[in-house]
Each structure stands twice: as structure tokens, then as C-alpha cells.
Amino acid sequence: MTTIERQHIPVAKPLIGEAEKRAVMEVLDSGHLAQGPRTEAFEQSFAAYIGTKHAIGVNSGTAALIVALQAHGVGPGDEVITTPFSFIATATSILACGATPVFVDVDPFDFNLDPGKVEEAITENTKAVMPVHIFGHPARILELQQLCDENGLALVEDAAQAHGAEHLGRRVGSYGTGCFSFYPTKNMTTGEGGIITTNDDEVARMCRIIRSHGQEQRYKHDYFGLNWRMQDLNAAIGLVQMDYIEDWNVARIANAEKLSSLIRSVETPRVREGDRHVFHQFTIRVPGDRDAFQAKLQEAGIGSAVHYPIPIHRQPIMEKMGLSDFDCPVAEAASERVLSLPVHPSLGPEDVEYIASVVNRIGCDVWLEGTFAGQRR
């Protein structure tokens, strides 16, 4: 099939079917649109999936981070150690609590928070550590959990991209307080929404209070909170998607393994032994002109995306706030090289083979042109 005949392959594709549509209509017909029985059912289903006692639905992944941090008592004067290689919500959620993000560098193997760097950054003001399971690959979360336990710190897992990812046979989001996003491009969606997972009864209680204006008893507000509640409309979609999330993850993993076996011209994602990478993104490392590489993919009808072109500590808002003076060379180098390719479950075998063949061709073409000279794998 020629490039002209081939339909464009998007880098991400939300999966919404008739079952989700029926579920939404049932909620609309019920008249109960806000947080209610479907939210509770979704929370129970997701908690069972992750392997935690509790799950607390909220209205976005960002809300999950803010509520979780507040539930652990993070506030003004506190520091939270986190990664600069993530979406900015990882850091702004800390700022929203009045605390200060402290950025430490990432492991070049998987772009996740480096536990050794975390240990070096702990001070008397450190209140929590927030790793991100970037692109669906688990951070070295057991090491981070042990580090937090030794220092009396909260562990808040930004698992927005890691639904079903596992570290040493245990799902992420169950080591500390997990925070997931259900934005449309995630491995599963509720349209918009988020959820917090925990085995700590008190943290769960505080999350439920904070997400509803700080009230445990109606119209009696003992804590500061805002309206972070999940709607039953969103939860209804999530309940349906729970039936498919594992099949979708298996498809993503299979697509990723096939891509990795076929692609030879660039470096493909690494997977640490003992981990389950669920490939929210299939992120290659382009050693030459990334913009030119991406343009050639577009010409061939293949979507791609850069996650993330500017490390958080180099974002203009962080520079204005005096939060840019951190030494994170690995994260900065990654921001210049990474490029995400389609890996979603909607890809057919012929799509996967086509993507790999185009990537190999582009890599070889640019190599012959001299762009990659001296940068052989």
C-alpha cells in the first residue's frame, strides 16, 4: 500500500464503544449525574485491579495529585522531591499545596526518578517523594518506598501513565499513594477524571474529605478542600473500560515488542527485568535531527509526539519562581532526543510493520546524509 493510499496512523486513539455510550445514557436517564453509586462502584473495581484497600475518584489526574499531597499533610514550608521529566502537573500540584518542588535527575535507563539522587536531596524540610512512572514503565518504586520509610516521608506515586504497570510482580499505585489519570489518551479513560489508591485508612479518609470541600459531615468544614469530585457520568465510562484494560495493555505490550524487534535504526524503549511496562508511550531515542525525523514520519502518514520537549525546571514559570537552579543533565538530554510513536491497541499487524519500516528507512536515510555520523548505537 502506498503512503497516499494508507490512512494516517495517529499517535494516540481513545477507545470508546457502544457499551460506554449506553452506560452514559443510563446515568443521564437516572438523573443522578454527580458523584454517586457508579463512582463508588468504579472505585471498588479500580482498587481491586491495583490491589489496594481504597480508591477515591476525583475529576482529573491533577486533582488526584493535589488531594493526595494534602491528605499527607503537605503544605507551606515543605519540600517534595520529584522528577523534572514529566508533564508540568507533577510540579504544579506541589505548588498548589503551597509546597516547593525539588527536582532531581532521572535514570538514563528508563527516564524515571533515580533513587540515589533522591537520597542526596533529602533535607529536614522534605515531606514527600513523588516519582512518575513515565511512559508506563515503573520507577524503582520498592527502593523509593524503602527510602521514604527510613526517613519518615510520604510516597506519592504519579501513575498517570501506568495503569496496570508492575514492579516485581506488584502493581504500581500500591506501594505508596497512587495517583492515576483517565484523560482520553491514557491506557483507559473516563473522558476526564482521576483516582487515588491507597492501603492507608486515614489517607483514604482525608482524600474523601478534601475532594468534597473539606467536609466529612455535610455543611461542617473541618479541613480545606475544594470540589474535586468525580461525576457518575465519568465513572460509568470507567466501569465499562475496566472490562477491557488488561486486553488493551496486552495489545500495547505486544505492539511494543514487535516494534522493538523490527526497528534497527534508532534506540527503542528499555524494559527493566522484573518490571511490566504497559507502554502508554512507545518512546524512541533519536540521536540526530528530531524535528526532521518527525517531519518525515508525518509525510509517511505516521503520527508522533515529543514527551517532553522542555524539562519542568526549565519551563518559564519555574524560572520566574526561582525553581530552575537544578542539575538534571540526563533529563535535559532526554528532552532533546525522545520521540513517541503509535503503540495503541487499535494498530493492526500491518500498521506495526509499516511504522517499523518507515522508522528504519528514515534512520538509514538520515544516517547516509551524515546527520547521525559518529552516533552509531
N, C-alpha and C positions, 0 to 999 in steps of 0.2 A: 504493500500500500504506500503510495507516495505521501509526502508531507502535506500536499494540498488536500488529498482525499481524507487524510486522517483527522479525526475530531480532536480539538485541543484537549490536552490532559491537564486538569487543574492540579495545583499543588495540594489542595485540601478539598474535601467534598463531604458536607454534612449528610448523614443518612437519616431521612425522615420518611416513614412509610404510612400506609393506611392505618395500622394499629395505633400509631401516635396521634393521627388525626381523629380517630374515634375516641381515644382517651381524652383529648382536649374537648371534644364536643360533649362528652359525658359530664365533664366538670362544668362547662357552660350551662348545660341543661339542669344541673343540680342547684345552681345558684350560689354555691359555696366556692368562691374564686380565690380567696386569700388563704393563708396558712390554715390547714385543716387536716382531715383524715388521710388524704392522699400524700401530703407531706410527711405525716407520721409513718405511713406505710413505706414510703420511699426511704426514709431514714433507717427504718429497721432492715430493709433489704440491702442498703448500701453498707451498713455496719456489719452485717453477716458476710458480705462479699470481702470486705477488708479484713475482717477478723477482730473487730473491736466491740466493746460493750455498747458504745454510744455513737450516734451520728446526728449532727444538728444541721438541718438545712438552712441555708441563707440565700440571699438574692444575687450573689456573684462570688467569684473566686477571691476578689479583693476584699469583700466583706468577710469571707472566711478567715483571711489572714488578720484583719484588724480585730475581729471578735476574739479569735484565738489568743492573740497577743494580750489583749485587755483581760481576758479570762485568767491569764497567768500573771496579772498584775503589772505588766509592762507600762511604764509611764514616763513623765518628765524626769530627766536626770539619768535614765537608764540607757544602756547601750545594747544593741542587738547585732551580733556578728552574722554577716550574710555574704552572699556572692555578688560580684558586680556583673556577672554574665547571666542575665535573666531579663525578663520583662520588668519595666520600671515599678510595677505594682508591688514587687517584692520589697523594694525600699520605701516607697511612699506609704505603704501600710504601717511601717515602723514610725515614720514621721507623723502619721495621723494619730498615733498614740502619744505623741509628744516626746518620743524617744529618739535616739540617734543611731543611724545605721553605721556599722563599722565594716568596711569591705576588705575581705581577704581573698587571695588569689585562688584559682581553681587548679585542679589536677589536669595536666595535659592529656591524660589517657581518655577521660570521658567528659571533661569540662565541668565536673561537679566540684563542690567545695572541698578543699584539701584539709583534712583533719589536722595535719601538722601545722598548717598556717593558722588554723582556728585556735589551737592551743597557745600559740605565741601571742595571739591578740587578746586573750582574756585579761581583763582588769577588774578592779574592785567595783566598777560600775556596770560590768557585764551582767545582764539579766537573762538573756536567752540567746540561743543559736538557731538560725533559720537557714538550713540547707535547701537547695532546689534540686529536685530530681529531673535534671534538664533533659529535654527531648524524649523523656520516657525511660532514661537509664537511671537506675537507683544510685544515689550517693552512697558513700561508705558509711551508711547510717548507723550500723552497730558501733563502729568506732566513735562516731559523734555522740551516740546515746551514752556510751560509757564515759566519755569526756564530760558530758553535761552532768551525769550522776556524780562524778567525782568532784565537780565544782559547784554543785547545787544550782544548776542552770536549767531553765525550761528549754525543751527541744520542740520547735515548731517546724514541721515538715511542709514546705511548699511543694505539694504533689499535684499541682495544677495540670501537669502534662503526663502524669504517671498512673493512671487508673489501671490497676492490675499488675503493675510492676512489682518485682520481688527481689529481695536481698537475702541471700542464704535461706531461701525457702519460706520467707515470711513477707507478706505484702507491705509495701511502703504505706505510710499513714497509720501504722500500728506500733511503730517504735516510740514516737512521741505524740504530739497533737498534729494530726494530718489535716491539710487544707487542700481541697480539690476544687477545680473549676469545671463548669459544664457549658462553657462558651461553645458556639456551634462547631468550631474546628477541632475540638478536643476528641479524644477516643470515644467518648459518648457525650451526649448533650441533653440539656433540658430547655434549650433555646437560649437561656441565660440563667445563671444560678451557680451556687457553690455549696459545699458541705464540709463540716468539721468532724473528724473522727478522733475518738479518744477512749482509753480504758479508765480514765480518772473520773470518778463520780463528781467530784467537786468542780473540776474544769468543765465538765458537761453541764452541770447546773448553772455555772456562771455564764457559759455560752448562751444558754437558753434565755437567761435574764437579759444579757446585754443586747441580744438580737431583737428584743422587744421593748425598747425604750427603758431598759434598766428596771423593769418591774417583774417581780415574782408573784406578787398579788396585784390584781387589777387596780389601777389608779394609785398604787403605792410604789413610789420610785425610790429604791434604796441605793441604786447604782446609776452611773452614767451609761446610757445606751441610746441607740438610735433605731430606726426601723430598718433592720437588716433581714427581715423575714422572707422566706421563700413562699411563693404562691402555689396553690394547688394545681394551677394550670401548668406550671413548670414541672412540678413533682409528677404529674400524670405522664408527661413525656418521659421523664427519667425512669419511672416504674417500667414502662414498656422497654426502654433501652437496656435495662438490667438483664432482660432475657437474651440480649444479643452481644453484650460487651465482650464476653470471652471469645465468642466466634470471631468477632471483629479483631480482637487482639491477636488471635492465632493467625488470621489472614494478614495482618500487618507484619507479624514476625516472619511469616513465610515469604511475603513480598520482599522484605528487607534481606532475608538470607539469600534469595535468588539474585537480587540486585548486587549484593556483595560478592557473590560467586562469579558474576558476569563482568562487573566493572573492573577494569585494569588500569585505566589512565589516571585515576585520582584515588586518594585515600578515602575509604568508606568507614562508617562508624565502627568503633571498637566496642566489644561487649566483655565486661569482666567476668571471669569464671565464677560461677555460683550466683550470678545475677540474671534476672529476667528483664530484658529491655523490651518495652511494649511499643517502641517506635512511634511516638506521637509525631516525631520528625525523623526522616532519614537524612542525616546531615553529613555531607562530604566536606573534605578539606581541599580547597582549590589553591594550589601553590603559585598561580600566576595571576593574570588579569581577571578577577572575578566578574567584573561588570561585562567584559567581553564574552566570557563563558556563559553568563546568564542570558545575554542577548542572543547568542547562538542557540541556546535551548528554546528561547521564545520563538525564534524563527522556525524551529523544527516542531513547534506546537506543543512544547512541554513547559508547564508552569514550574516556577521555583520561587524561593523566598530566602531572604537573609535574616536569620535569627541569631544574633542581634548585631546590627552594624555599629552601634556605639555602646560601649560598656556603661553601666549605670553611673559609675563615679565620674565619667566624662560627659554626662548629659549636662546641658546648660543650666538646668535648675539646680543640680547638685553643685556646680561650680559657683553659682550665685549664693548658695547656702554654706559655702566653705567646706563642702564634703567631697572634694576631688583629690585631696592630697593622700592618695593611697597607692602603694606599689603593687600593681597587678599586671605584670608583663604577659603572663600566659593568657589571661582574659582579653587583653588588648590585641594580642596576636590572633587569637581565635576570632575576634570580631572582624578582622580583616580577611579571613580565609574561608569561613563557613558558608555553605550554601545548601539549603534543604530541597530535596527532590520529592516528587509524589511517592507515597507509600501506602496510601489509604486503601481500605478494603474493596473499594469499587474498581480497582485496577484488575484487568484480566491478564492472563499469562502473556498475551501478545503485547500488552502495554508495557509490562515489566521488561520484556526483551527489547522492545523498541527504545525505552528510556536508556537502558544499559548500552545499547549500540550507539545511540546518539552521543551519550557522555563519552564513550570510548573514542568515537570519531572526533569530537571536539577536542578532547585531550590530546589526541595524536596530532591533529591539525595545528593546534597552538604550539605543541612541542616542536614540530617541524619548522614553525615560523620563528622559533627561538624564544618564545615568551617564557617557557619553562626551563630554559637552558640552565644546567647546573643544579636543578631542583628535583632530580630523579628520586623516586621513592626508595 
